[in-house]
Each structure stands twice: as C-alpha cells, then as structure tokens.
Amino acid sequence: MAAKLEPISLADIPAGGAFLLQPLGATTIHAPESFTEEQRAYYRTARQFLEREVMPHVDRLEKKDYPLLVELLRKAGELGLLMIEIPEAHGGLDLDRTTSMLVSEAMTTYGAWSVTVGGHTGIGTLPIVFFGSEAQKAKYLPQLATAEKIACYCLTEAGSGSDALGAKTKALLSPDGKQYVLNGVKQFITNAGFADVFIVFAKIDGEKFTGFIVERTMPGLTVGKEEHKLGIRGSSTCQVLLEDCRVPVENVLGEIGKGHKIAFNILNMGRLKLGVGAAGGCKHAIDEAAAYARDRRQFGKPILEFGLVREKLARMAAVTYALESMAYRTTGLIDAKLAAAEGSGGDSHERVIGALEEYAIESSILKVYGSEALTFVVDEAVQIHGGYGYVEEYPIERAYRDQRINRIFEGTNEINRMLVPGMLLKRALKGQLPLMEAVAALDGASSAPAAAGSLAAQAEAAEACKRMALFAVKHAVETFGTAIEERQEVLGAIADVVMQAFAIESAVARTRLYGEGDPVREALCRLLAYEARTTALARARHALYCTLPVEAAGAAVERLEGWGRFAPPDPVADRELIVQAIASQGGYPFPIR
Ligand SMILES: Cc1cc2nc3c(=O)[nH]c(=O)nc-3n(C[C@H](O)[C@H](O)[C@H](O)COP(=O)(O)OP(=O)(O)OC[C@H]3O[C@@H](n4cnc5c(N)ncnc54)[C@H](O)[C@@H]3O)c2cc1C
C-alpha cells in the first residue's frame, strides 16, 4: 500500500473542478487508506461514543427527550468531539478537515444525532469561527466547544428556502445606535428547541443581508412549536420568531451587507459533510442488510444465497466505495491546500474559506451523489429486510425515513445540480479553469484513447464520461450562449455526467494508488464503472436531445455512443467477489479502523 500523502507545493494541487480536464492519475489523491493514526483514533472515539452513549437511548431520543440529548451533547463535548474545528486559542482543537469529516462520518448511524451535532458544530458554530470578531470568538467559542451553549443557524424563511437571499427578516438600527431591532420568522431551524446561540440572517434596512449572533435570552426571540417530521424525529426543528428582538450592535457577524458570504461558505462545508456522512450511512445500511441476509432463511436457505440479494449488496457496496473515494479525495485536497498555504501569511480562517470555495464544485457533487447513493442503498437494505424492513423494531425502518431529508437541506439537489455546471462555466469565464480549451480539443480527440495500467477499461470509462460531459457542454454553450442558465434540464443532465465521471475516476484512482491487485477493490471499480458509464451515456444523450433539433441530436449522439461503448466486465463474477468480502467482513468490506 502507498504511504500517506506527502505535502506538495501549492502549485501542484489541482484546482477545483480540474478533475474533469486532467487525465486520471495526474495527481496523487487522499483516501481512507492514507488516514493517519491520529485521524483514525478520532474516528474510533466518535464511533465508540455513539455506540456506547447514544445508541442505547435511541427510543427516548426519538420521543424528543431534549434534556437527555443536551446531556449527551455535553458528554461528546467533554471528549473533544465537538471542538475539532474551533481554534486552540478559543478552547478548541483546530484539527484538519479530514479529522472533522471522520468524526462526522462516525456519528451517522443515528440520523437525528448526526443532524443535531451538525447543526451545532457546523452551521451553528462555524460562522463564528470563520467570520466572528476576536471578541465574539472569545465570548462564544469556548462554551460552544464543550456544548455548554448550543448553536443553531437561522437562514430559511417560509417565503425563502432555496432563494435564501430573498429573506424578509428586517433589522433596523435603534435611535441610540446601540442595537439592531430584528423582525421576522425563520423556518425549520435545527436545534431551535434547546439552542442558546442563534446565527440569524436579516436585511438591515430591508436591503443589506447581514449575519447576527442572537442569544436565546435576548428580548423578542421566541421559539415556535416542534415540527412533526417524517424522519430525524429525535432532532429539534422549529420556527424562530423575532418580534422587535433587540440585538447589540457588537453582535453583527462579519461585514454589514456581506451575509451571503457567511451563508454560502457555510453551505460549502455543510455539503461536504453531508456527502461524507452519507458514506457512513451507506456503510451502516450495508452492515444491517448483510447481517439480516445471513440470518434470514427462506426456501430452506439464507436469503444471502439468492442471486438478486447478492446483486443488491454488491451494487450497494460499489456506490459506497465510490462515494467514500470522492469524499476523502475532496477533504484531502482541502487539507493539502491548507497545509501548503500555511505560513503564507494572512488570516487562517480566510484560507479555510478560500479552500472550501475552491472545491465548491466537488462539495455540490458530494451533496447530490451522496444523498442519492444513500437513498438507493437504504432503500435496497429495506428491500432485503422484506416486511421486517417496514416495521419499527428494525433500525433500517428509521434509517429509511431519516435519510430522506438529505436531498432537501443544504441546498436541494436541484439547486446543487444547477451549481455544478454553473460553477464550472463561471470558473472557465474567470480564466480559473481551461474548460473551453478542453471542449475545443474534443474535435481532435479519437473516440477511444487507450488507457494503460490496471483497471485500464475503467480508467477509460472515466475519461469517456469526461468527454461526454465536455461534449454536452460544447453543444449547450454553442446553442444557448449565456441563456444556458435558463436550460435547467440540460444543466441537470450535464451535472449527472460530471458526477459519474468524478465517481469512477475517484474509485479507480484510489484503487490504483492504494489497492492495486486487490480483487475486491478491482471488482468494485468494474461494477461501478459498468453502471456509471451507462448512466452517464443516458444523461449525456438526454442533454443533447434537449439542446439540438432531433436530426442534429441524432448525429451528435452517435459520437457520444462511441464513447459509451465498452467491453462489459463479468458482472456475476464481480458480484461474487464483492459479496464474499461482505460476508466474511460481516458488512462493508473496508471499514475504517
Ligand atoms: C428537518 C429540516 C431541518 C432544516 N434545518 C435548517 C436549519 O437548521 N437552518 C435553516 O436555515 N434551514 C433549515 N432547513 C430548511 C431547508 O434548508 C430548506 O427546506 C431547503 O433549503 C428548501 O427550501 P424550501 O423548503 O423552502 O423549498 P423550496 O425552495 O420552496 O423548493 C421546493 C422545490 O422547488 C425546487 N426549486 C426551488 N427553486 C428552484 C430553482 N431555482 N430551480 C429548480 N428547482 C427549484 C426545489 O429544489 C424543491 O424541489 C431545514 C429543513 C428541514 C426540513
């Protein structure tokens, strides 16, 4: 196995979105195999905490026992699990993004707990870490680090969800200039039932979108009733009402009129975490399904012996391997960028925000791919449980309900699908990514350049998906110009092709670097590439039919199909390799230890 990632110079770290333009293997990538012992130790601690302290109380927590939930948050705080990204000077550990993601992944077995922790440590606390003044950090972070105080994030309103900047909550400066008076209602706020610190977005004078730190005890803040939700029932979700709520001027967070900077940067982090968390959820569902399939007997034998059950498990593992590869590749890029930039001067939090922004395309991909992979994996896990998957005694029933929210919050999957090609084109226009040069080079590209080395056909599948994405971009840009923004069906289809390219490439690059010759990893890559390339072809074809008149589309699709054609693997042989590994491992074949 390859050694852990060595520090590399800033110039060698690929730009965000560059995976689409560079050949596979152009740069080394981070993966679970390159975690340090310290990173693994944090994962183990978080997982043990979840298993020993949280899981035994799920029944009480699901009935909204908030005093217990808060007590557990404080216990997690004592262990240091809530302070990973808080600066040492303010009571935190200030560790790398990979460690933070590993702790998030370890928490995902119980959805309501994972969302509660994320609401506090991520969207609730990070706005102060990244944008707070020194005085604000000193006042709030030490107590947030230990969960003595609990945070929440109030952006959404009844009239503005996806269109977050359309918020109506207003802030007016009091005549004495000492306070802002906030009026408005925030909707669906995680942790609101017991939070102490509320990050609230409001428009000063109805115009300047600005962040505020509001305390529960400030006059004029009240919390509405709990929503009755489909899933994550153990988490709190309420309205937050601001009626002449008086907030001292020193509690303005960041610059006046720059609240969007806070909101969007925090979302980048949230999307990344959601993708990583989804990988944890997928692994858990595979573990549950594998155990059930081993024990459940029908027709005189364990259902694990049936081909269709085996096929499900193998496909579940293949998308999970891809998701995990994409997720830790991206956190590794962010950490590499931060490590390389260390000592370059400037504010360290500005650097973190810059690194998160750099890989915003990858974060949106992870949000969409991760949440949809989780939907697929958990749904198949329910199916493997048969009728028992539909009743409460089995944890997979709760997981099925809990996972659904992931496609809705942190920017719906529709919004994130628009963002993927939107950000690629924006970066190209700004000269940050040679996208149009790569599109132009397509004309000279042969239809199937040979790829060498192990998993050659799968490496070629990744390259073929990239060409398909670029080809769809080319026609869309030539046909619609800047009006492409309005063609959502085309943008959404392009996003899907780009996602499949990133998935295959990440899984293959990881396997080549860290697991070459491992039959199970190679089988996972073959199965993934086999299906992902087919999906990419269908979505690229759709993009072309939505772009060009039917006849022209037909000719273009022929070229596309040249890239979509490939010698299929033996899916049954690959399935067997994967399922045998799942059976001997008792779950996902590559657990983090
Ligand atoms: C359990 C839960 C917890 C939450 N926690 C928080 C929290 O802590 N803090 C917070 O601020 N918010 C929170 N939210 C709110 C969440 O972020 C929003 O629900 C989400 O952003 C979607 O907004 P919306 O519900 O208003 O849907 P809408 O924006 O009305 O969307 C409805 C549908 O229209 C689609 N749509 C909207 N605009 C477009 C477009 N331009 N193009 C294509 N399709 C579009 C959407 O994709 C979606 O399918 C939470 C929500 C839930 C349910």
PDBQT file of the ligand as one rigid body, heavy atoms in Angstrom, charges set to zero:
ROOT
HETATM    1  C1  LIG A 601     -35.634  18.858   9.001  1.00  0.00    +0.000 C 
HETATM    2  C2  LIG A 601     -35.165  20.152   8.415  1.00  0.00    +0.000 A 
HETATM    3  C3  LIG A 601     -34.115  20.830   9.005  1.00  0.00    +0.000 A 
HETATM    4  C4  LIG A 601     -33.698  22.056   8.491  1.00  0.00    +0.000 A 
HETATM    5  N1  LIG A 601     -32.719  22.762   9.159  1.00  0.00    +0.000 NA
HETATM    6  C5  LIG A 601     -32.475  24.051   8.778  1.00  0.00    +0.000 A 
HETATM    7  C6  LIG A 601     -31.629  24.891   9.582  1.00  0.00    +0.000 A 
HETATM    8  O1  LIG A 601     -31.079  24.471  10.613  1.00  0.00    +0.000 OA
HETATM    9  N2  LIG A 601     -31.449  26.176   9.192  1.00  0.00    +0.000 N 
HETATM   10  C7  LIG A 601     -32.035  26.685   8.068  1.00  0.00    +0.000 A 
HETATM   11  O2  LIG A 601     -31.831  27.866   7.775  1.00  0.00    +0.000 OA
HETATM   12  N3  LIG A 601     -32.824  25.906   7.275  1.00  0.00    +0.000 NA
HETATM   13  C8  LIG A 601     -33.080  24.625   7.614  1.00  0.00    +0.000 A 
HETATM   14  N4  LIG A 601     -33.915  23.845   6.858  1.00  0.00    +0.000 N 
HETATM   15  C9  LIG A 601     -34.525  24.403   5.656  1.00  0.00    +0.000 C 
HETATM   16  C10 LIG A 601     -34.003  23.797   4.362  1.00  0.00    +0.000 C 
HETATM   17  O3  LIG A 601     -32.690  24.236   4.131  1.00  0.00    +0.000 OA
HETATM   18  C11 LIG A 601     -34.992  24.184   3.242  1.00  0.00    +0.000 C 
HETATM   19  O4  LIG A 601     -36.160  23.421   3.459  1.00  0.00    +0.000 OA
HETATM   20  C12 LIG A 601     -34.430  23.953   1.865  1.00  0.00    +0.000 C 
HETATM   21  O5  LIG A 601     -33.424  24.903   1.596  1.00  0.00    +0.000 OA
HETATM   22  C13 LIG A 601     -35.506  24.068   0.773  1.00  0.00    +0.000 C 
HETATM   23  O6  LIG A 601     -36.266  25.207   0.914  1.00  0.00    +0.000 OA
HETATM   24  P1  LIG A 601     -37.872  25.095   0.868  1.00  0.00    +0.000 P 
HETATM   25  O7  LIG A 601     -38.257  24.049   1.840  1.00  0.00    +0.000 OA
HETATM   26  O8  LIG A 601     -38.440  26.434   1.039  1.00  0.00    +0.000 OA
HETATM   27  O9  LIG A 601     -38.197  24.555  -0.600  1.00  0.00    +0.000 OA
HETATM   28  P2  LIG A 601     -38.324  25.427  -1.928  1.00  0.00    +0.000 P 
HETATM   29  O10 LIG A 601     -37.160  26.311  -2.093  1.00  0.00    +0.000 OA
HETATM   30  O11 LIG A 601     -39.678  26.032  -1.980  1.00  0.00    +0.000 OA
HETATM   31  O12 LIG A 601     -38.237  24.282  -3.018  1.00  0.00    +0.000 OA
HETATM   32  C14 LIG A 601     -39.336  23.453  -3.380  1.00  0.00    +0.000 C 
HETATM   33  C15 LIG A 601     -38.927  22.637  -4.615  1.00  0.00    +0.000 C 
HETATM   34  O13 LIG A 601     -38.667  23.535  -5.717  1.00  0.00    +0.000 OA
HETATM   35  C16 LIG A 601     -37.372  23.320  -6.205  1.00  0.00    +0.000 C 
HETATM   36  N5  LIG A 601     -36.775  24.598  -6.590  1.00  0.00    +0.000 N 
HETATM   37  C17 LIG A 601     -36.731  25.749  -5.892  1.00  0.00    +0.000 A 
HETATM   38  N6  LIG A 601     -36.047  26.689  -6.563  1.00  0.00    +0.000 NA
HETATM   39  C18 LIG A 601     -35.625  26.107  -7.704  1.00  0.00    +0.000 A 
HETATM   40  C19 LIG A 601     -34.864  26.542  -8.817  1.00  0.00    +0.000 A 
HETATM   41  N7  LIG A 601     -34.330  27.764  -8.884  1.00  0.00    +0.000 N 
HETATM   42  N8  LIG A 601     -34.628  25.673  -9.800  1.00  0.00    +0.000 NA
HETATM   43  C20 LIG A 601     -35.120  24.421  -9.753  1.00  0.00    +0.000 A 
HETATM   44  N9  LIG A 601     -35.841  23.942  -8.737  1.00  0.00    +0.000 NA
HETATM   45  C21 LIG A 601     -36.092  24.774  -7.719  1.00  0.00    +0.000 A 
HETATM   46  C22 LIG A 601     -36.597  22.703  -5.039  1.00  0.00    +0.000 C 
HETATM   47  O14 LIG A 601     -35.461  22.000  -5.490  1.00  0.00    +0.000 OA
HETATM   48  C23 LIG A 601     -37.650  21.830  -4.410  1.00  0.00    +0.000 C 
HETATM   49  O15 LIG A 601     -37.728  20.616  -5.082  1.00  0.00    +0.000 OA
HETATM   50  C24 LIG A 601     -34.315  22.592   7.334  1.00  0.00    +0.000 A 
HETATM   51  C25 LIG A 601     -35.349  21.886   6.715  1.00  0.00    +0.000 A 
HETATM   52  C26 LIG A 601     -35.793  20.699   7.251  1.00  0.00    +0.000 A 
HETATM   53  C27 LIG A 601     -36.955  20.004   6.595  1.00  0.00    +0.000 C 
ENDROOT
TORSDOF 0
